[in-house]
Amino acid sequence: MSEPSLPSPRLRLRVSPTAESVLRAGHPWLFSESIRDQNRSGILGELAVIYDRQDRFLAFGLYDPGSPIRVRILHRGRPATLDAAWWERRLRDSLERRVGLFDEQTTGYRAIHGENDGWPGLVLDRYDSAWVLKLYTAAWLPRLGEVSALFRTALQPRALVLRLSRNIQDIARDQFRLTEGVLADGADASMEPATSSAALRRQRFLESGLSFEADLLQGQKTGFFLDQRENRRRVEAVASGREVLNAFSFSGGFSLYAARGGAHAVTDLDISEHALESARRNFALNSTHSAVAQCRHRLIQADAFAWLEQNRDARFDLIILDPPSLARREAERAAAIQAYGRLATSALRTLRDRGILVAASCSAHVSATEFYGAVTEALRRTGRPYHELARTGHPPDHWWTFPEAEYLKCLYVALV
């Protein structure tokens, strides 16, 4: 993979002593305020080489002059040559970490999990024969053609879809003439009729033997919440004979697992009509499973917070609370903790004796301790005896290697 057209000499940075220690410890971000010296202005996407106070090589990474995270670290330790073979090894390492995790009954999973796999600000998800490449930093945009060519050669996808985080969509459009869509050859993303048909808005894949559809072009995240797979399996294991409420249900993943697990009835509750329609289709896709066909499936379009507060007489045996992130920035953390507590309190009012509450959080700004504390405090206030069944985190294809990457936590409690 070649460098973008750059001025010379090579961009060289020196950083603060604290940043040196942090980078040596494995953190993948260098913030702008930690840079003490650089030999020239940097260009978006170029390779920045970082040296320590003794002028020894420390690390290199992708430079982004417009971001507080000025450099996304690709490599640290001994000097290395960033050539095609290096990129091929990096991709192979990511794929080999997933070997043995999935069989032919699961064809949807994360193949590259950003910084944690050595691809900072980039994720790659598989949905059967189609793949989604999502970028969270503009530093990858000058290299998109070569990155996509590497993925095509190694993976042979039927389609490779480009998704962009909101913070880089304007840069992609204005500076690189890129929009979200199916990647054509090279760095261009274009909605070609042959590959951007309605099939990619309803791309089918398997998860634990269940069939799902994902909207790869406009769906949330890369089209589906792949990170909740292990929790969905846990829900299936405790659903037999229960009446289930899946709040913030999205496309009904938890509900479908619960139905296959023998739930008597399942209610999907979501504010989005589109999400509920997707849940209905996913149930229809799996109607050949006898347990799914026998499970009564109800759809309710409403705000989950308001519905739980207004329907205190409703009763369920198993409630799943999986809201979207309630704290997208640090300033929202305190309000999010309170919201998790209110949500758990409302759900517990409708949970029958010996019922199970499954409460999840995907807010990175809320720590596991804070989240579990909010839910257990809600349990304490009810005065109802309970015991914990499990606390879970990330699935193995979404592993995390630095604190900011830890976002997913889930608590299982049973009333007694």
Secondary structure as GFF3:
##gff-version 3
##sequence-region A 1 416
A	DSSP	beta_strand	11	15	.	.	.	ID=ss1
A	DSSP	alpha_helix	17	24	.	.	.	ID=ss2
A	DSSP	beta_strand	29	31	.	.	.	ID=ss3
A	DSSP	three_ten_helix	32	34	.	.	.	ID=ss4
A	DSSP	beta_strand	35	38	.	.	.	ID=ss5
A	DSSP	beta_strand	47	51	.	.	.	ID=ss6
A	DSSP	beta_strand	57	63	.	.	.	ID=ss7
A	DSSP	beta_strand	69	76	.	.	.	ID=ss8
A	DSSP	alpha_helix	84	96	.	.	.	ID=ss9
A	DSSP	beta_strand	108	113	.	.	.	ID=ss10
A	DSSP	three_ten_helix	114	117	.	.	.	ID=ss11
A	DSSP	beta_strand	122	127	.	.	.	ID=ss12
A	DSSP	beta_strand	130	135	.	.	.	ID=ss13
A	DSSP	three_ten_helix	138	143	.	.	.	ID=ss14
A	DSSP	alpha_helix	144	155	.	.	.	ID=ss15
A	DSSP	beta_strand	159	164	.	.	.	ID=ss16
A	DSSP	alpha_helix	166	176	.	.	.	ID=ss17
A	DSSP	beta_strand	181	182	.	.	.	ID=ss18
A	DSSP	three_ten_helix	198	202	.	.	.	ID=ss19
A	DSSP	beta_strand	203	207	.	.	.	ID=ss20
A	DSSP	beta_strand	210	214	.	.	.	ID=ss21
A	DSSP	three_ten_helix	226	228	.	.	.	ID=ss22
A	DSSP	alpha_helix	229	238	.	.	.	ID=ss23
A	DSSP	beta_strand	243	247	.	.	.	ID=ss24
A	DSSP	alpha_helix	253	260	.	.	.	ID=ss25
A	DSSP	beta_strand	265	270	.	.	.	ID=ss26
A	DSSP	alpha_helix	273	285	.	.	.	ID=ss27
A	DSSP	alpha_helix	290	294	.	.	.	ID=ss28
A	DSSP	beta_strand	296	301	.	.	.	ID=ss29
A	DSSP	alpha_helix	304	310	.	.	.	ID=ss30
A	DSSP	beta_strand	316	321	.	.	.	ID=ss31
A	DSSP	three_ten_helix	330	332	.	.	.	ID=ss32
A	DSSP	alpha_helix	333	349	.	.	.	ID=ss33
A	DSSP	beta_strand	351	361	.	.	.	ID=ss34
A	DSSP	alpha_helix	368	382	.	.	.	ID=ss35
A	DSSP	beta_strand	386	392	.	.	.	ID=ss36
A	DSSP	three_ten_helix	396	398	.	.	.	ID=ss37
A	DSSP	three_ten_helix	403	405	.	.	.	ID=ss38
A	DSSP	beta_strand	409	415	.	.	.	ID=ss39
###
